[in-house]
């Protein structure tokens, strides 16, 4: 079930349709074509969508058997590098507040973000 919410993702002030898990489905201006996602297992931009439920960066995708079988309580906390490796420091490479590792998260509409930079 989809519902319209505002400011649920890191995207600019736009109506975004999200499902019950808070995963962005559609930008009100650009549809679904430019919606980006965080990798479920690290603080990188996802480039794969597998199993109909999971977004992965390339490194985590290649190590999916280990990562998908890992207990969430044992996963590294932000900041997390590719492959689920704990990074030093406290600043997230994505520079976005997001749920814990192991949860899906939309980065919002990439085209809307790009429009704001010009």
C-alpha positions in Angstrom: 0.0 0.0 0.0 1.4 3.4 -1.0 0.7 6.7 0.8 1.9 10.2 0.0 4.2 11.7 2.6 6.6 14.6 2.6 10.2 14.8 3.6 10.4 11.0 4.2 13.7 10.7 2.3 16.7 13.0 1.7 15.1 14.4 -1.5 14.1 18.0 -1.7 10.6 19.2 -0.6 8.5 17.1 -3.0 5.6 14.7 -2.5 7.1 11.3 -2.6 5.1 8.0 -2.5 6.5 5.6 0.0 5.5 2.1 1.1 4.9 1.1 4.7 8.7 0.5 5.1 9.4 4.1 4.1 11.0 3.1 0.9 10.5 5.7 -1.8 8.6 4.5 -4.9 8.0 7.6 -7.0 8.9 11.3 -7.3 5.8 13.4 -7.9 7.7 15.3 -10.6 9.9 12.6 -12.3 8.1 9.3 -11.6 10.4 6.4 -10.6 13.0 7.0 -13.3 15.6 8.8 -11.1 14.9 7.4 -7.6 18.2 6.3 -6.1 18.8 4.0 -3.1 21.4 3.4 -0.4 23.0 0.0 -0.4 21.3 -2.0 2.3 24.7 -3.2 3.7 26.9 -0.1 3.5 26.9 3.7 3.1 27.2 3.6 -0.7 24.8 4.3 -3.6 23.1 1.1 -4.8 23.6 -0.1 -8.3 21.8 -3.4 -8.1 18.2 -4.4 -7.1 17.9 -8.1 -6.3 15.4 -10.6 -4.9 12.7 -7.9 -5.4 13.6 -6.4 -2.0 17.3 -5.5 -1.7 19.5 -2.7 -3.1 23.2 -3.4 -3.3 26.4 -1.5 -4.3 28.7 -3.6 -6.5 31.0 -4.8 -3.7 28.1 -5.9 -1.4 26.4 -7.5 -4.4 29.5 -9.7 -4.9 29.4 -10.7 -1.2 25.6 -11.1 -0.9 25.7 -14.6 0.5 27.6 -13.5 3.6 25.8 -10.2 4.0 22.2 -11.4 3.6 22.8 -14.2 6.1 24.3 -11.9 8.7 22.3 -11.0 11.8 21.4 -7.3 11.9 22.8 -6.9 15.4 26.2 -8.0 14.1 26.3 -5.5 11.2 28.6 -2.5 11.3 27.1 0.8 12.2 27.4 4.0 10.1 29.8 4.9 8.7 30.1 1.6 6.8 32.2 1.0 3.8 31.6 -1.4 0.8 31.4 -5.0 1.9 30.0 -4.1 5.2 33.4 -2.9 6.6 33.3 -0.6 9.6 34.9 2.8 8.7 36.7 5.0 11.2 35.3 8.4 12.2 31.7 9.4 12.5 30.8 11.0 9.2 28.6 9.0 6.8 30.1 8.9 3.2 26.6 9.6 1.9 26.3 12.7 4.2 22.6 11.7 4.8 20.9 10.6 7.9 19.6 7.0 7.3 18.3 3.9 9.0 20.7 1.3 10.4 22.6 -1.0 8.2 20.4 -3.8 7.0 17.4 -1.5 6.2 16.3 -0.2 2.8 16.5 3.5 2.3 15.7 5.8 -0.6 18.1 8.6 -1.4 15.2 10.4 -3.2 15.1 11.7 -6.8 18.5 12.2 -8.2 17.2 14.6 -10.9 15.6 16.8 -8.3 18.8 16.9 -6.3 20.8 17.7 -9.5 18.4 20.6 -10.3 19.1 22.2 -6.9 22.9 22.3 -7.6 22.5 24.7 -10.5 
